Each structure stands twice: as structure tokens, then as C-alpha cells.
Amino acid sequence: MSESPDRRLPSARPAPTVPYASYLRVYEPLAAFPEAERAHWADYARRGVAPTAQDELRRSLVDLVRVPVVGVPAHESADAFTAEVGGVLLVCPWRTRLRGWLALQELVADFPRPVLDAALPPGARRRATEEYEAWRERNPDARPWIRTGVWQVPLRWFVLVADEEREYLPGERLRYRTPMVQARRRLARGLRTLREAEGYGGLVEGLVEVGSWLEEFHPRSMVELDYGGLLHALPPDRLAVDRSARDLAVGIAALRAGDTAGAAGKYGELAERWRAVRERLFAN
């Protein structure tokens, strides 16, 4: 007997929310957390809470539309992304407040003062800085589980993943997921090759910094590279053929084999591809 057709009306999909950003996330097993926090995340998972990246973004933008503007949330988020791998619950806390402080530091370094003053008044920035310094004294070892790339996927992130780990569902997601041990192994091998060559100092420096961050996490964690909002900024045909992780791996393999010209060509092509994406940040 054939099944009767599903006559429910399709639910409307919410419009994507800016910014057009990618994310590098670490999901840790419960054993990596202090006992009290472990209990919180275990209960969180049992309740079936499953927020999406869009949910996180909408909540983080609430303060930015208030008057006066609040640059950094007043309280830390108690939410997280979760995943189950091999029967093990993995947790990626949002830590929205910490990431807000860190993002504010980047804004101060990257943007002219008049632009900053228009976006976030000096008084609000000063209060946020004072609050962060006081908090940091109490939490010297704290680090975010999520990193953000605005209008790009930083090339160094692709070193951590492999083409066969790519998951693409048009209109929904483009991501890579890999065990922490694999991510660290690929990073170490790539660093060895790049350090022996000339002209890749920027990539080496970025990989060293990412490697130091990854070392802070449990070895049985999972690393996720998510194109996030870029899925709504780039044409579907462009995303369908995007194999940036494979292309960077091919370039590093060529470098390892002594083909410096081939490596330079592949890396230059990849860098130019993502430079064109980043330039959209400044388009009207």
C-alpha cells in the first residue's frame, strides 16, 4: 500500500540574517567540563534544546538595536551547539559575551575612530573594556569555542579538514567535521612543509595561532568548519563546486614534492578566489 501524500503546508523558512560570516567551532565531550557545568550541559541535551546558528546570531544582535547600544551582552549565554558522535555527547558553548569582548578588540584594531564612534559610542566601548579586564583577572584561562571569519573562510582553517569530510546541502549548510586528532595531525604536517618553503609566512603564522588554540581542548573533541552566512552570500553554483580544502591540500602536497611553481599557482588561485569574496564587504 502506498503512503498517502503529506498534505501539510510547508513552513516558511526565515530570511537569512547578516553578517555573512563563517565559523570554526570545537565540540568537546562532557568529560572536558567542570562537574557543575557538565551537569548543566547534560540536562541541556536531555531537554532536547537544539538552537541553530541563526538562533545564536539573532540573540546576539538584540543588544545592537537597543537605545543606547549595548556592544557586549551583560550576561554570558547558557546555550550551546551539541552533537552526538559514536554515542558521545559533544558540546560547543556559545560564550557570546566572551566572543563579544574579543570581537570589540578586533574592531578597535581594524576600524578608524570615526567609524567606531558612529557604531558604538566611546563610553560603551570603555565600559566593555573595563568589564572585560575585570572578568579576565578572574578567568585567566578562558577561551572561546567558536571563531568567526567575516566575509571569508580564512585559508588556514582549510588545513584542518579534508575534502571527503565536506557536507553540502544547497540552501542549508556547507560544512566540514573532523576529529580533533585529525585536525591537529593535518595542521602539524602542513606547518612542517610550509616552514621549509619561502613566501608562506602569513599562513604559517596563522596556523601556529590556530594550533595553540586547538591545544586548549580535549583530544577527543570534534572540529567543525561551517560556511555559515556565506551560504546566503555566494551563488549556489559557486558553492557547489567550491573545493577549497582539497585545493589547499593539493598545493601543500605539491610543495612537499618540490613543485614550488605548482604550489604557488594553486595557492595564488585559492587566495584570489577568497579575496574576491572579502572585497564584497566594501561593496555598496
Backbone bond lengths (Angstrom), bond angles and torsions (degrees), N, CA, C in turn:
res aa  C-N    CA-C-N  psi(-1)  N-CA   C-N-CA  omega(-1)  CA-C   N-CA-C  phi
1 M - - - 1.458 - - 1.524 108.92 -
2 S 1.304 114.83 131.58 1.458 117.97 179.82 1.522 110.36 -78.88
3 E 1.306 115.60 149.80 1.453 120.19 179.59 1.515 109.56 -75.08
4 S 1.333 116.23 144.73 1.458 119.87 176.26 1.516 109.15 -71.37
5 P 1.327 116.77 146.27 1.463 119.24 -178.16 1.521 111.49 -65.40
6 D 1.290 115.30 149.59 1.464 121.37 177.08 1.517 107.97 -78.21
7 R 1.352 115.74 113.16 1.459 119.94 -174.51 1.535 112.57 -95.49
8 R 1.348 115.98 8.24 1.456 117.53 179.00 1.534 110.03 -69.99
9 L 1.319 114.77 142.38 1.452 118.62 177.57 1.522 109.28 -72.08
10 P 1.326 118.08 138.39 1.461 119.54 178.32 1.526 110.43 -64.46
11 S 1.324 115.51 138.05 1.463 119.29 178.97 1.522 109.16 -73.79
12 A 1.310 115.52 146.28 1.459 120.12 179.53 1.518 109.50 -72.27
13 R 1.289 116.95 133.77 1.458 121.39 178.23 1.518 109.03 -85.31
14 P 1.344 116.92 129.08 1.458 118.70 -178.87 1.518 111.82 -63.79
15 A 1.302 115.16 147.59 1.462 119.58 178.90 1.512 109.88 -64.93
16 P 1.333 117.42 142.06 1.455 119.95 179.23 1.518 111.58 -61.64
17 T 1.311 115.39 149.52 1.452 121.65 -178.33 1.516 109.49 -110.07
18 V 1.337 116.60 136.46 1.459 120.27 174.07 1.522 107.53 -71.95
19 P 1.325 119.89 162.79 1.453 127.79 8.57 1.520 112.69 -84.61
20 Y 1.316 113.71 164.16 1.454 120.13 176.90 1.526 107.95 -85.89
21 A 1.310 115.66 90.46 1.461 121.70 -172.32 1.519 110.88 -130.14
22 S 1.321 114.60 152.83 1.467 122.04 172.94 1.527 108.05 -107.29
23 Y 1.343 115.68 165.85 1.464 119.70 -174.27 1.525 110.80 -139.08
24 L 1.312 114.55 141.94 1.464 122.23 170.34 1.519 105.97 -115.48
25 R 1.320 116.55 117.24 1.467 120.95 -174.18 1.528 110.96 -121.17
26 V 1.313 114.70 150.97 1.459 121.53 172.37 1.527 108.17 -119.67
27 Y 1.319 115.56 127.10 1.464 122.76 175.57 1.533 107.42 -105.78
28 E 1.324 116.37 120.89 1.462 120.43 -178.30 1.528 111.47 -105.92
29 P 1.350 117.82 150.16 1.464 120.40 174.35 1.520 110.56 -70.05
30 L 1.323 116.86 157.75 1.457 120.79 -178.23 1.522 112.40 -55.64
31 A 1.330 116.72 -33.09 1.459 120.52 -178.02 1.523 112.71 -60.39
32 A 1.328 117.67 -18.38 1.458 120.84 -177.86 1.527 112.48 -79.63
33 F 1.334 117.54 -13.17 1.455 121.09 -174.60 1.524 111.80 -99.96
34 P 1.337 117.21 152.16 1.471 120.53 173.59 1.526 109.80 -57.76
35 E 1.307 116.55 156.82 1.465 120.56 -171.63 1.521 113.19 -55.98
36 A 1.330 117.59 -46.06 1.463 120.11 -177.62 1.528 111.02 -63.17
37 E 1.319 116.52 -43.69 1.457 120.11 179.13 1.516 111.26 -68.88
38 R 1.329 116.34 -34.67 1.462 120.99 177.10 1.524 110.39 -58.80
39 A 1.332 116.62 -42.93 1.461 120.57 179.49 1.527 110.57 -64.85
40 H 1.330 116.35 -38.85 1.470 120.07 179.00 1.522 110.56 -61.48
41 W 1.348 117.39 -47.22 1.458 119.67 -176.99 1.524 111.96 -70.88
42 A 1.326 117.63 -33.11 1.471 120.02 176.84 1.521 110.08 -63.90
43 D 1.337 116.91 -43.09 1.468 120.88 177.84 1.519 110.36 -67.92
44 Y 1.313 116.74 -38.69 1.466 122.79 178.27 1.533 109.57 -56.80
45 A 1.325 116.78 -45.73 1.463 120.90 -179.50 1.524 111.34 -69.37
46 R 1.322 116.88 -38.51 1.469 119.87 179.70 1.517 111.51 -63.12
47 R 1.322 116.84 -33.29 1.468 120.77 179.72 1.523 112.30 -74.46
48 G 1.330 116.42 -6.04 1.459 119.79 176.56 1.513 114.03 73.27
49 V 1.321 117.40 23.89 1.467 120.68 177.32 1.525 108.53 -69.74
50 A 1.317 116.57 124.10 1.471 119.58 -177.33 1.523 110.56 -138.21
51 P 1.344 118.21 67.96 1.468 119.90 179.11 1.517 111.18 -68.39
52 T 1.306 115.63 152.24 1.460 121.38 178.40 1.525 110.15 -99.46
53 A 1.325 115.78 171.76 1.455 120.10 176.56 1.526 111.04 -61.97
54 Q 1.338 117.84 -33.74 1.457 120.86 177.27 1.520 111.09 -66.84
55 D 1.352 116.83 -36.67 1.460 120.10 176.11 1.523 110.64 -61.24
56 E 1.325 115.95 -44.50 1.460 120.16 179.58 1.522 110.63 -60.79
57 L 1.322 116.50 -44.61 1.452 120.76 -177.27 1.520 111.34 -65.66
58 R 1.328 117.75 -42.99 1.460 120.23 -179.76 1.527 110.67 -61.45
59 R 1.337 116.63 -42.26 1.464 119.41 -179.62 1.519 111.07 -66.54
60 S 1.313 116.83 -38.44 1.465 119.70 -178.16 1.518 111.81 -70.36
61 L 1.347 117.71 -23.02 1.464 121.15 -178.52 1.526 112.93 -86.62
62 V 1.346 117.06 -9.49 1.457 119.97 -176.42 1.524 111.27 -58.06
63 D 1.336 117.01 -45.71 1.464 120.15 -177.35 1.521 112.51 -65.66
64 L 1.334 116.95 -25.42 1.456 119.70 -176.34 1.525 113.19 -74.56
65 V 1.342 117.24 -14.85 1.466 119.75 178.82 1.520 111.41 -103.70
66 R 1.319 116.60 4.16 1.459 119.56 176.89 1.524 110.50 -80.09
67 V 1.321 115.08 160.86 1.465 121.21 174.52 1.526 106.94 -125.75
68 P 1.344 118.20 116.41 1.462 126.43 -1.17 1.525 111.89 -73.19
69 V 1.335 114.90 161.68 1.454 121.13 -179.16 1.525 110.43 -65.22
70 V 1.327 116.17 138.91 1.463 121.96 174.14 1.525 107.13 -110.79
71 G 1.316 117.22 110.19 1.458 120.62 -174.26 1.509 114.01 -72.60
72 V 1.343 117.57 -32.61 1.461 122.45 -177.94 1.526 107.96 -131.27
73 P 1.338 119.03 134.04 1.466 120.43 -179.71 1.522 112.16 -54.92
74 A 1.324 116.43 147.09 1.460 121.20 -179.06 1.520 112.24 -74.70
75 H 1.326 117.14 -23.60 1.461 121.16 -178.11 1.527 109.78 -131.99
76 E 1.315 115.57 151.21 1.456 120.33 180.00 1.525 110.54 -76.47
77 S 1.317 116.12 144.32 1.458 121.46 179.56 1.529 111.11 -70.63
78 A 1.321 115.44 142.14 1.462 121.09 175.96 1.523 110.69 -103.55
79 D 1.341 116.66 17.35 1.463 121.61 -178.74 1.519 111.41 -102.09
80 A 1.318 115.07 167.08 1.465 121.11 -179.11 1.518 109.42 -160.47
81 F 1.331 115.74 160.78 1.458 121.83 164.87 1.527 106.73 -90.11
82 T 1.316 116.44 144.21 1.460 120.10 178.93 1.522 109.89 -129.85
83 A 1.318 115.54 156.68 1.464 121.88 176.37 1.519 107.63 -151.83
84 E 1.300 116.36 150.79 1.459 120.94 176.05 1.517 108.40 -116.39
85 V 1.321 116.15 121.48 1.459 122.31 -178.41 1.522 108.49 -127.89
86 G 1.320 115.91 119.71 1.464 119.66 -179.51 1.510 112.84 59.90
87 G 1.332 117.22 32.67 1.455 121.16 179.79 1.521 113.95 80.10
88 V 1.332 117.64 4.21 1.464 122.01 -178.87 1.527 109.50 -107.14
89 L 1.331 116.04 128.97 1.450 120.84 177.83 1.529 109.38 -77.38
90 L 1.340 115.88 128.01 1.459 122.30 177.02 1.528 108.84 -116.55
91 V 1.321 115.88 141.57 1.461 121.14 -173.25 1.523 110.47 -128.40
92 C 1.328 115.08 135.57 1.472 121.68 175.81 1.531 107.77 -123.29
93 P 1.344 118.47 92.32 1.470 120.66 -179.30 1.520 112.05 -61.61
94 W 1.317 116.28 143.63 1.455 120.16 -179.83 1.527 111.92 -70.15
95 R 1.320 117.65 -44.19 1.466 122.72 -177.62 1.535 110.78 47.52
96 T 1.325 115.49 51.43 1.456 121.68 -174.15 1.524 112.40 -60.48
97 R 1.321 117.43 -38.84 1.464 119.51 -177.74 1.530 111.13 -66.31
98 L 1.327 116.59 -46.81 1.456 120.26 178.26 1.519 110.83 -59.59
99 R 1.317 117.36 -44.59 1.459 120.40 -179.70 1.521 111.53 -66.36
100 G 1.345 116.95 -31.13 1.457 120.07 175.77 1.515 111.44 -64.71
101 W 1.318 116.97 -42.99 1.469 120.39 177.08 1.530 111.13 -61.27
102 L 1.330 115.70 -45.03 1.463 119.58 -178.60 1.522 111.19 -66.37
103 A 1.326 116.61 -38.58 1.469 120.16 178.37 1.523 110.77 -65.63
104 L 1.335 117.12 -35.79 1.463 120.53 178.55 1.526 110.63 -63.92
105 Q 1.334 117.09 -38.28 1.464 120.33 176.58 1.525 111.14 -61.42
106 E 1.330 116.60 -39.57 1.461 120.24 179.54 1.530 110.67 -67.36
107 L 1.334 116.61 -39.16 1.463 119.63 179.20 1.520 110.80 -62.25
108 V 1.320 116.26 -44.24 1.464 120.37 -179.43 1.523 110.58 -61.11
109 A 1.334 116.61 -35.43 1.464 120.50 -178.64 1.524 112.47 -77.65
110 D 1.335 117.34 -27.71 1.459 120.36 -169.85 1.523 115.53 -102.83
111 F 1.337 118.24 -19.85 1.457 119.53 -172.31 1.530 111.90 -117.36
112 P 1.338 117.82 147.76 1.460 121.62 177.38 1.526 111.19 -63.21
113 R 1.321 116.65 153.06 1.471 121.43 -177.66 1.530 113.25 -56.91
114 P 1.354 120.51 -43.88 1.474 118.87 179.97 1.528 112.71 -59.72
115 V 1.330 116.88 -37.72 1.465 120.13 178.92 1.523 110.03 -66.80
116 L 1.324 116.81 -43.79 1.455 120.73 178.36 1.523 111.61 -61.10
117 D 1.339 116.02 -44.22 1.462 119.85 -178.21 1.518 111.55 -63.24
118 A 1.334 116.56 -34.11 1.462 120.22 179.26 1.525 111.26 -71.95
119 A 1.329 116.33 -35.24 1.463 120.34 -177.45 1.522 112.26 -82.79
120 L 1.331 116.22 -39.42 1.457 120.74 -176.06 1.529 108.05 -147.41
121 P 1.322 117.95 112.16 1.472 121.16 -174.87 1.527 112.43 -54.95
122 P 1.330 116.89 149.09 1.467 120.73 -179.12 1.518 113.58 -53.87
123 G 1.333 117.11 -38.51 1.462 119.87 -179.97 1.517 112.10 -61.72
124 A 1.335 116.80 -41.07 1.462 120.81 179.17 1.516 110.47 -66.52
125 R 1.337 116.75 -38.90 1.466 119.59 178.19 1.526 110.99 -66.25
126 R 1.309 116.11 -40.21 1.461 120.08 -179.18 1.526 110.68 -64.64
127 R 1.334 117.08 -43.72 1.469 119.96 178.74 1.521 110.81 -62.94
128 A 1.322 116.44 -41.79 1.463 120.15 -179.80 1.517 110.52 -62.86
129 T 1.329 117.13 -40.85 1.464 121.08 179.90 1.522 110.92 -64.83
130 E 1.318 117.03 -43.31 1.463 120.90 179.67 1.528 111.00 -64.36
131 E 1.337 116.61 -41.04 1.460 120.33 179.26 1.530 111.04 -65.36
132 Y 1.333 115.90 -39.60 1.462 119.30 179.98 1.528 111.00 -66.43
133 E 1.322 117.28 -43.07 1.462 120.00 -179.75 1.521 111.15 -61.93
134 A 1.335 117.03 -40.96 1.466 120.21 178.32 1.518 111.02 -66.72
135 W 1.330 116.21 -41.31 1.467 120.85 179.59 1.524 110.55 -66.05
136 R 1.324 116.38 -39.00 1.466 120.74 -176.86 1.528 111.39 -65.91
137 E 1.303 116.60 -33.49 1.460 119.85 177.18 1.525 111.08 -62.93
138 R 1.333 116.24 -33.18 1.469 120.62 179.51 1.519 112.07 -85.28
139 N 1.326 117.31 -19.90 1.471 121.78 -175.98 1.531 110.27 -133.61
140 P 1.335 117.76 64.82 1.475 120.13 -173.21 1.520 114.65 -66.63
141 D 1.341 117.69 -21.65 1.465 120.36 -176.10 1.528 113.26 -100.91
142 A 1.308 117.43 5.40 1.470 120.25 -176.44 1.515 111.60 -67.11
143 R 1.319 116.68 145.26 1.464 121.99 176.21 1.520 108.78 -149.48
144 P 1.338 117.80 152.43 1.464 120.51 179.60 1.528 111.29 -78.12
145 W 1.316 115.81 151.02 1.466 121.66 174.39 1.527 111.01 -90.64
146 I 1.339 116.47 -8.33 1.468 121.38 -175.30 1.521 109.99 -130.45
147 R 1.333 115.30 133.21 1.464 121.33 173.37 1.523 108.16 -116.46
148 T 1.330 115.25 152.11 1.463 120.85 -173.90 1.521 111.18 -125.15
149 G 1.334 116.23 138.35 1.458 122.31 172.94 1.515 108.65 -120.90
150 V 1.334 118.68 114.87 1.464 122.00 -176.76 1.525 110.39 -87.00
151 W 1.321 116.37 126.26 1.457 124.20 -179.08 1.540 112.30 56.26
152 Q 1.320 115.89 35.30 1.467 119.65 177.40 1.516 109.62 -173.18
153 V 1.329 114.47 163.46 1.454 121.46 159.02 1.527 104.63 -112.67
154 P 1.329 118.90 111.50 1.470 119.56 -179.69 1.526 110.84 -53.32
155 L 1.324 117.09 131.79 1.461 120.96 -174.47 1.524 112.44 -57.17
156 R 1.331 117.87 -34.18 1.460 120.13 -178.39 1.519 112.03 -61.13
157 W 1.337 117.45 -27.33 1.462 119.56 179.85 1.519 111.81 -64.73
158 F 1.325 117.01 -32.28 1.464 120.05 -177.02 1.528 112.33 -67.49
159 V 1.331 117.35 -19.91 1.465 119.90 177.96 1.530 110.69 -63.89
160 L 1.319 117.91 -26.28 1.462 122.46 -173.39 1.522 113.58 -78.88
161 V 1.325 117.25 -17.94 1.462 120.43 -171.40 1.529 110.75 -123.48
162 A 1.339 115.31 170.99 1.469 121.26 -179.27 1.521 109.99 -125.84
163 D 1.325 116.04 154.33 1.459 121.23 -176.34 1.528 112.40 -57.82
164 E 1.331 116.96 -35.89 1.466 119.05 -178.41 1.529 112.75 -69.79
165 E 1.332 117.88 -10.67 1.465 121.30 177.90 1.531 111.86 -93.26
166 R 1.298 116.17 1.85 1.469 121.40 -178.04 1.525 110.74 -70.87
167 E 1.348 116.56 132.37 1.470 123.41 176.00 1.527 107.90 -123.87
168 Y 1.316 116.32 117.86 1.455 119.38 -179.40 1.515 110.25 -127.27
169 L 1.343 116.29 119.41 1.451 123.29 172.62 1.522 106.30 -121.10
170 P 1.341 118.27 107.14 1.471 120.80 -175.47 1.522 112.53 -50.49
171 G 1.328 115.07 130.52 1.456 120.80 178.73 1.507 114.75 79.86
172 E 1.342 117.44 -6.26 1.456 119.95 -176.61 1.524 112.99 -120.96
173 R 1.342 117.76 -53.13 1.465 117.75 -179.06 1.519 111.25 -163.89
174 L 1.313 113.55 153.34 1.459 122.70 167.83 1.529 104.64 -137.84
175 R 1.324 115.49 113.68 1.458 118.73 -175.68 1.520 110.12 -150.22
176 Y 1.332 113.67 164.08 1.453 123.40 172.48 1.528 107.13 -125.58
177 R 1.325 116.52 140.40 1.461 120.72 173.92 1.523 108.83 -130.82
178 T 1.328 115.52 133.79 1.458 119.17 -177.06 1.526 110.13 -146.79
179 P 1.345 118.19 148.80 1.470 119.81 175.82 1.530 110.83 -62.50
180 M 1.304 116.46 147.94 1.460 121.24 179.92 1.528 111.60 -55.99
181 V 1.332 117.40 -40.35 1.473 119.53 -177.72 1.528 110.47 -62.07
182 Q 1.331 117.49 -37.06 1.459 120.74 178.08 1.525 110.92 -68.73
183 A 1.341 116.16 -42.87 1.461 120.01 -179.94 1.528 110.45 -60.35
184 R 1.327 116.98 -44.19 1.467 120.57 -179.71 1.530 111.11 -66.92
185 R 1.322 116.50 -38.37 1.464 120.25 -179.44 1.529 110.53 -65.18
186 R 1.325 116.27 -44.85 1.463 119.72 179.60 1.521 110.86 -64.42
187 L 1.333 115.97 -41.08 1.459 119.34 -179.68 1.529 110.68 -63.13
188 A 1.321 117.06 -45.33 1.464 120.42 -179.02 1.524 111.32 -63.11
189 R 1.329 116.31 -42.41 1.467 119.69 -179.23 1.526 110.82 -67.20
190 G 1.342 116.43 -41.64 1.451 120.00 177.88 1.522 112.38 -63.43
191 L 1.326 116.45 -40.04 1.458 120.52 178.81 1.522 111.72 -62.09
192 R 1.321 116.26 -42.43 1.468 119.23 179.92 1.526 110.80 -58.34
193 T 1.326 115.47 -43.26 1.466 120.05 -179.04 1.518 111.82 -68.90
194 L 1.324 117.15 -45.98 1.459 121.42 -175.36 1.528 112.24 -69.28
195 R 1.309 116.90 -32.58 1.468 119.86 -179.78 1.529 112.01 -68.65
196 E 1.317 115.98 -24.95 1.463 119.98 -179.67 1.516 112.53 -85.26
197 A 1.318 117.15 -5.66 1.469 121.67 -178.44 1.521 110.30 -108.86
198 E 1.309 116.53 167.53 1.456 122.52 177.91 1.530 110.03 -105.63
199 G 1.314 115.28 145.49 1.451 119.81 174.39 1.512 115.62 95.51
200 Y 1.338 117.95 5.22 1.458 120.41 -177.59 1.532 111.14 -121.23
201 G 1.328 116.65 26.78 1.454 120.97 -176.74 1.517 113.74 -58.80
202 G 1.343 116.60 -40.05 1.455 119.91 180.00 1.515 112.06 -64.22
203 L 1.333 116.18 -42.16 1.457 120.39 179.24 1.529 110.68 -67.05
204 V 1.321 116.56 -40.16 1.466 120.56 177.83 1.520 110.54 -61.26
205 E 1.327 116.62 -46.86 1.465 120.49 -179.49 1.527 111.01 -59.82
206 G 1.335 116.32 -42.85 1.459 119.92 178.93 1.512 112.63 -64.77
207 L 1.333 116.77 -39.37 1.464 120.25 179.46 1.519 111.96 -67.41
208 V 1.315 116.69 -38.23 1.466 120.07 177.19 1.521 110.00 -60.23
209 E 1.329 116.32 -43.48 1.455 120.82 -178.62 1.526 110.92 -66.92
210 V 1.327 117.63 -42.85 1.465 120.76 177.51 1.529 110.64 -65.33
211 G 1.330 116.73 -39.78 1.461 120.06 178.59 1.510 112.36 -61.79
212 S 1.326 117.38 -39.82 1.465 120.77 177.98 1.524 110.36 -63.48
213 W 1.331 116.37 -38.08 1.471 120.58 177.76 1.528 110.74 -65.66
214 L 1.326 117.88 -45.66 1.461 120.96 -178.63 1.527 111.97 -62.92
215 E 1.315 117.49 -31.44 1.458 120.87 -178.92 1.527 112.12 -64.78
216 E 1.336 117.33 -16.42 1.458 121.00 -179.00 1.525 112.60 -76.28
217 F 1.337 117.18 -9.95 1.455 120.09 -171.43 1.528 112.74 -108.48
218 H 1.325 114.45 163.49 1.465 123.17 179.83 1.530 109.67 -60.13
219 P 1.341 117.84 137.85 1.475 119.91 -178.06 1.528 114.19 -63.76
220 R 1.324 117.63 -18.68 1.472 119.80 179.07 1.518 111.84 -98.20
221 S 1.309 116.22 23.48 1.461 120.95 177.04 1.523 110.58 -77.60
222 M 1.322 115.58 172.78 1.460 122.56 173.76 1.519 108.67 -120.21
223 V 1.325 116.55 139.96 1.467 122.21 177.03 1.527 108.40 -106.07
224 E 1.321 115.55 134.19 1.466 121.27 179.78 1.522 109.87 -125.24
225 L 1.319 116.05 127.04 1.465 122.66 171.92 1.525 106.49 -106.99
226 D 1.321 116.46 116.27 1.463 122.52 -173.51 1.528 109.55 -120.82
227 Y 1.334 116.86 125.56 1.466 120.70 178.12 1.527 111.73 -67.86
228 G 1.316 118.56 -14.91 1.453 122.65 173.27 1.518 114.02 50.02
229 G 1.347 116.46 -126.93 1.455 121.48 -176.49 1.512 114.70 -68.95
230 L 1.338 118.01 -15.25 1.461 119.99 177.29 1.532 111.04 -62.55
231 L 1.329 115.60 -20.84 1.457 119.76 178.32 1.523 111.00 -61.39
232 H 1.338 116.93 -26.80 1.462 121.78 -178.92 1.521 112.07 -99.04
233 A 1.324 116.54 -3.87 1.463 119.82 -178.12 1.520 112.60 -103.02
234 L 1.321 117.37 -24.99 1.455 121.59 -176.70 1.525 110.54 -106.56
235 P 1.326 118.30 147.40 1.469 121.55 -179.40 1.536 111.19 -61.76
236 P 1.322 118.32 143.22 1.467 121.49 179.92 1.528 113.33 -55.92
237 D 1.353 116.85 -37.83 1.463 118.30 179.80 1.527 111.34 -67.02
238 R 1.326 116.57 -31.52 1.471 120.99 176.86 1.529 110.33 -68.81
239 L 1.336 116.47 -41.66 1.462 120.91 -179.98 1.532 111.41 -69.36
240 A 1.331 116.02 -36.54 1.456 119.90 -176.82 1.523 112.10 -61.87
241 V 1.318 116.80 -31.80 1.470 119.82 -177.17 1.525 112.25 -103.02
242 D 1.326 116.85 2.53 1.466 119.51 -178.95 1.527 109.97 -70.32
243 R 1.317 116.03 119.22 1.463 122.23 178.22 1.538 108.29 -131.72
244 S 1.331 115.05 52.43 1.458 119.85 -173.94 1.518 112.78 -62.71
245 A 1.327 117.60 -38.18 1.474 119.83 179.02 1.522 110.51 -63.44
246 R 1.328 116.24 -42.80 1.470 119.99 178.38 1.521 110.69 -64.99
247 D 1.327 116.86 -42.64 1.463 120.10 -177.12 1.521 111.32 -64.12
248 L 1.341 116.37 -41.05 1.465 118.34 179.15 1.524 110.50 -68.07
249 A 1.333 117.16 -37.91 1.468 120.49 177.84 1.520 110.87 -63.60
250 V 1.337 117.21 -38.77 1.466 121.27 177.89 1.531 109.89 -63.89
251 G 1.337 116.70 -41.49 1.453 120.20 179.42 1.520 112.20 -63.80
252 I 1.326 116.98 -42.47 1.470 120.68 179.85 1.527 110.20 -68.28
253 A 1.343 116.84 -37.56 1.467 119.86 177.78 1.523 110.59 -64.32
254 A 1.332 116.83 -38.55 1.463 120.00 177.97 1.521 110.52 -64.59
255 L 1.312 115.99 -40.46 1.461 120.71 178.14 1.524 110.59 -63.37
256 R 1.316 116.15 -40.62 1.464 120.98 179.57 1.532 110.85 -64.78
257 A 1.337 115.95 -32.30 1.462 120.76 -179.08 1.523 112.82 -84.87
258 G 1.330 117.07 -0.64 1.457 120.29 178.93 1.511 114.65 91.73
259 D 1.322 117.72 3.80 1.461 121.63 179.55 1.528 108.89 -88.53
260 T 1.306 117.03 77.45 1.460 120.35 -175.59 1.523 112.49 -66.56
261 A 1.337 116.64 -35.61 1.468 119.98 179.56 1.522 110.60 -66.48
262 G 1.338 116.23 -44.48 1.454 120.16 179.09 1.516 111.38 -63.56
263 A 1.344 116.12 -40.64 1.459 120.45 179.06 1.523 111.20 -64.32
264 A 1.326 116.32 -44.10 1.461 120.57 -179.26 1.526 110.96 -63.55
265 G 1.333 116.34 -39.57 1.455 120.13 179.25 1.517 111.75 -64.15
266 K 1.327 116.92 -45.01 1.458 121.10 -178.81 1.529 110.92 -66.58
267 Y 1.333 116.61 -43.68 1.455 120.38 -179.66 1.528 110.87 -66.68
268 G 1.345 116.89 -40.43 1.451 120.15 179.08 1.517 111.87 -63.47
269 E 1.318 116.04 -40.21 1.467 120.79 178.38 1.522 110.73 -62.96
270 L 1.330 115.99 -43.50 1.460 120.89 -179.01 1.534 110.93 -67.17
271 A 1.337 116.17 -43.76 1.462 120.15 179.50 1.517 111.53 -62.41
272 E 1.324 117.66 -40.78 1.457 121.32 179.72 1.528 111.16 -67.05
273 R 1.322 116.36 -37.56 1.460 121.08 179.15 1.530 110.13 -58.88
274 W 1.324 116.75 -45.95 1.465 120.10 -177.68 1.521 112.08 -81.31
275 R 1.331 117.84 -23.56 1.461 119.73 173.98 1.533 109.77 -64.34
276 A 1.310 116.55 -39.27 1.460 120.49 178.69 1.526 111.09 -63.15
277 V 1.328 116.67 -34.27 1.463 120.15 177.19 1.528 110.22 -69.90
278 R 1.332 117.37 -45.85 1.469 121.17 -178.34 1.520 111.62 -61.33
279 E 1.334 116.91 -32.87 1.466 119.94 -178.14 1.528 112.48 -65.90
280 R 1.315 117.13 -17.43 1.468 119.33 177.13 1.521 111.34 -66.52
281 L 1.328 117.26 -20.33 1.460 120.90 177.22 1.521 111.25 -57.93
282 F 1.338 116.55 -30.78 1.456 120.70 -175.09 1.522 113.02 -102.46
283 A 1.357 116.24 5.94 1.456 119.87 -179.97 1.521 110.33 -81.07
284 N 1.325 116.67 149.75 1.460 121.19 177.63 1.519 110.01 -78.11
